[in-house]
């Protein structure tokens, strides 16, 4: 009887050991915390970030003088009055003269004036420029400093003048074919001189002869 009881007890012991081992294994796996992937959220603009807006530049437009055979590119704010009569090349009349092709920017008060006249055969550029200095009105003081430049591929001379009637003027003289050209940009003295110069240079670069 005692041996039979021992044989019955042996399988029960094996079952108990297996149960304990299984419980330990389950406890070990359950003790590890789950690992979760973290993602950084995309950066969102804050309410205090400033929004920068760029004011679009006015679209350019071409103006043409039929009388003096040229075109020039300006912004849409400018207006044009072509010359109604031929200029004799002897006197620089007022900005509104009917002998000048006149272009006006009302926002800045700038006025571009252009005219051409037949020159004597053999006249050089320096002579033409000197004639334009003599042709200036008495209220204007002409600068003695002259810059060599070009106008639509032709040699040109540029200088400035200050007028007591309230204008600073950028001037340019050039010869093309048998005619002498006079281009000037008059601007109120209250305007920035550097900006006047940049405007004049932009006009000069855009200038083209059409005949």
C-alpha positions as CSV (number, residue, x, y, z in Angstrom):
1,X,0.0,0.0,0.0
2,X,2.7,2.5,0.8
3,X,4.4,2.0,-2.6
4,X,1.2,2.5,-4.5
5,X,0.6,5.7,-2.6
6,X,4.1,6.9,-3.6
7,X,3.4,6.1,-7.3
8,X,0.2,8.1,-7.2
9,X,1.8,11.1,-5.5
10,X,4.6,11.4,-8.1
11,X,2.4,12.6,-11.1
12,X,0.7,15.1,-8.8
13,X,4.0,16.6,-7.9
14,X,5.0,16.9,-11.6
15,X,1.7,18.8,-12.3
16,X,2.3,21.2,-9.4
17,X,5.9,22.0,-10.6
18,X,4.6,22.7,-14.2
19,X,1.9,25.0,-12.9
20,X,4.4,27.0,-10.8
21,X,6.8,27.3,-13.8
22,X,4.0,28.5,-16.1
23,X,2.8,31.1,-13.7
24,X,6.4,32.4,-13.3
25,X,6.8,32.7,-17.0
26,X,3.5,34.7,-17.4
27,X,4.5,37.0,-14.6
28,X,7.9,37.7,-16.2
29,X,6.4,38.7,-19.6
30,X,3.7,40.8,-18.1
31,X,6.2,42.9,-16.1
32,X,7.8,44.5,-19.2
33,X,6.1,47.9,-20.1
34,X,4.9,48.3,-23.7
35,X,7.2,50.5,-25.9
36,X,5.3,53.1,-27.9
37,X,6.8,55.0,-30.9
38,X,6.8,58.7,-30.4
39,X,6.5,61.2,-33.3
40,X,7.4,64.8,-33.1
41,X,4.4,67.0,-34.1
42,X,5.0,69.4,-37.0
43,X,5.8,72.9,-36.1
44,X,2.8,75.2,-36.5
45,X,3.0,79.0,-36.8
46,X,2.2,80.8,-33.7
47,X,-0.3,83.6,-33.4
48,X,2.5,86.1,-32.8
49,X,4.3,85.4,-36.1
50,X,4.2,88.3,-38.5
51,X,3.0,87.8,-42.0
52,X,5.1,89.6,-44.5
53,X,3.4,90.8,-47.7
54,X,5.2,92.2,-50.7
55,X,3.5,94.9,-52.7
56,X,3.7,94.0,-56.4
57,X,5.4,96.5,-58.6
58,X,3.3,98.4,-61.1
59,X,3.4,96.6,-64.5
60,X,5.5,98.5,-67.1
61,X,4.0,100.0,-70.3
62,X,5.6,101.4,-73.4
63,X,5.1,105.0,-74.5
64,X,6.0,106.1,-78.0
65,X,6.7,109.5,-79.5
66,X,5.6,109.6,-83.2
67,X,7.1,113.0,-83.7
68,X,10.5,112.3,-82.4
69,X,10.8,108.6,-83.2
70,X,11.5,106.9,-79.9
71,X,9.8,104.7,-77.3
72,X,10.4,104.4,-73.5
73,X,9.2,102.0,-70.9
74,X,7.5,103.4,-67.7
75,X,5.1,102.1,-65.1
76,X,1.3,102.3,-65.6
77,X,1.1,105.4,-63.3
78,X,2.7,107.6,-65.9
79,X,0.7,109.5,-68.6
80,X,1.9,110.8,-72.0
81,X,1.4,113.8,-74.2
82,X,3.3,113.7,-77.4
83,X,4.8,116.8,-78.9
84,X,2.4,118.7,-81.2
85,X,4.9,120.9,-83.0
86,X,8.6,120.5,-84.0
87,X,11.2,121.8,-81.6
88,X,13.8,124.2,-83.0
89,X,16.6,123.0,-80.7
90,X,17.3,126.6,-79.5
91,X,15.5,126.9,-76.2
92,X,14.4,124.5,-73.4
93,X,10.9,125.8,-72.8
94,X,8.7,125.0,-69.9
95,X,7.8,121.3,-69.0
96,X,4.4,121.6,-70.6
97,X,5.7,123.0,-74.0
98,X,3.8,121.7,-77.0
99,X,7.3,121.1,-78.6
100,X,8.2,118.4,-76.0
101,X,7.1,114.8,-75.7
102,X,5.9,115.0,-72.1
103,X,5.5,112.1,-69.6
104,X,4.2,112.7,-66.1
105,X,4.0,110.6,-62.9
106,X,1.4,112.3,-60.7
107,X,2.3,110.2,-57.6
108,X,5.9,111.6,-57.4
109,X,5.5,114.9,-59.4
110,X,8.3,113.7,-61.8
111,X,8.1,114.8,-65.4
112,X,10.1,113.3,-68.3
113,X,10.6,115.6,-71.2
114,X,12.2,114.6,-74.6
115,X,12.7,116.4,-77.8
116,X,14.9,116.3,-80.9
117,X,16.0,118.8,-83.5
118,X,18.1,118.7,-86.7
119,X,21.8,119.6,-86.0
120,X,24.4,121.2,-88.3
121,X,26.5,118.7,-90.3
122,X,29.6,117.8,-88.4
123,X,28.4,118.9,-85.0
124,X,29.9,116.8,-82.2
125,X,28.3,115.5,-79.0
126,X,30.2,117.9,-76.8
127,X,29.0,120.8,-79.0
128,X,25.4,119.7,-78.8
129,X,25.6,119.4,-75.0
130,X,27.1,122.9,-74.8
131,X,24.2,124.2,-76.9
132,X,21.8,122.5,-74.4
133,X,23.4,124.2,-71.5
134,X,23.0,127.6,-73.2
135,X,19.4,126.7,-74.0
136,X,18.5,126.1,-70.3
137,X,16.2,128.7,-68.6
138,X,17.9,131.3,-66.4
139,X,16.3,129.8,-63.3
140,X,18.5,126.7,-63.6
141,X,22.1,126.2,-62.6
142,X,23.9,123.6,-64.7
143,X,26.4,121.3,-63.2
144,X,29.9,121.4,-64.7
145,X,30.3,117.6,-64.0
146,X,29.5,115.5,-67.0
147,X,29.2,111.7,-67.2
148,X,29.8,109.7,-70.4
149,X,27.0,107.2,-71.0
150,X,24.8,105.9,-73.8
151,X,21.3,106.2,-75.1
152,X,20.0,103.2,-77.1
153,X,23.5,102.4,-78.2
154,X,24.5,106.0,-79.1
155,X,27.1,107.9,-77.1
156,X,25.5,110.4,-74.7
157,X,26.5,112.9,-72.0
158,X,24.6,113.2,-68.7
159,X,24.6,116.0,-66.1
160,X,22.3,117.6,-63.6
161,X,20.8,121.0,-62.9
162,X,19.2,122.7,-60.0
163,X,16.3,125.1,-60.7
164,X,15.1,127.8,-58.4
165,X,11.5,127.1,-59.4
166,X,11.6,124.0,-57.2
167,X,13.0,121.3,-59.4
168,X,16.1,119.1,-59.6
169,X,16.8,117.9,-63.1
170,X,18.7,115.0,-64.6
171,X,19.7,115.8,-68.2
172,X,21.1,113.8,-71.1
173,X,22.2,114.8,-74.6
174,X,22.7,112.5,-77.5
175,X,23.1,112.5,-81.3
176,X,21.2,110.1,-83.6
177,X,21.3,110.3,-87.3
178,X,20.9,114.0,-88.3
179,X,19.2,115.0,-85.0
180,X,20.3,116.0,-81.6
181,X,18.2,114.6,-78.7
182,X,17.6,116.2,-75.3
183,X,16.2,114.1,-72.5
184,X,15.5,115.5,-69.0
185,X,13.8,114.3,-65.8
186,X,12.5,117.1,-63.6
187,X,11.7,116.2,-60.0
188,X,10.5,118.3,-57.1
189,X,13.4,119.2,-54.8
190,X,11.6,117.5,-51.9
191,X,12.1,114.1,-53.6
192,X,15.0,111.8,-52.9
193,X,17.9,112.6,-55.3
194,X,19.1,109.0,-55.3
195,X,15.7,107.7,-56.2
196,X,15.5,110.4,-59.0
197,X,18.7,109.1,-60.3
198,X,17.6,105.5,-60.3
199,X,14.4,106.4,-62.1
200,X,16.4,108.3,-64.7
201,X,18.7,105.4,-65.2
202,X,15.8,103.0,-65.6
203,X,14.3,105.3,-68.3
204,X,17.7,105.7,-70.1
205,X,18.1,101.9,-70.2
206,X,14.6,101.4,-71.6
207,X,14.9,104.1,-74.3
208,X,14.8,102.9,-77.9
209,X,14.9,104.8,-81.2
210,X,12.2,103.8,-83.6
211,X,13.6,105.4,-86.7
